[in-house]
Amino acid sequence: MRKKVILACSQCNTRNYSTMKNTANTQERLDIKKFCKTCNEHTIHRETK
């Protein structure tokens, strides 16, 4: 089963992206390096609650 999660920038805490995550076998939060429009650079984006 897949779940929709929201990704937030680790530097400015802006919620920029949403993606799908497989919840059947993952317990830890997602960390993806993506482009942040607010910071104007590539930063780590983490899954929010």
N, C-alpha and C positions, 0 to 999 in steps of 0.2 A: 504494500500500500504506500502511495506517495503522498507527501504533505507539502503544502505551500509554505515557504519560509521567506522572511524579509531579511535582507542584508544591510547592515549599517557600517559606515566608515569608522575605523578605529581611532582616527585623529579628530574629526569634527563631529562625529556621531550623527551625521545626516543619513537618513534611510533612503538609499538610492536604488536598490535592486531587489527584485523578488525572483525566486527560483523554486524548483521542486526538489524534495529530498526524500530518499527512500528511508522510511521510518522502521522498517521491519528489522534491520540489522545494525543501525547506527544510534548510539546514545550521545556521542559528543557533538559539540556545535561545529558548524561549517566555518572554515576560514578560507577565503578566496581573495587573491590579489586582483583588483579591478580598478578602473579609472573613476575617480571622484570628481564631479564637475565643480564642487565647492572648493576643494583643495587644489584643483587643476593639476593633479598628478596621480600616479598609480599608488594605491594604498591597500592595506589589508582590510577586507570587509568581513565582518563577523555576523553570524546568525543572531537575531534578536528574539526575545520572547514573544 
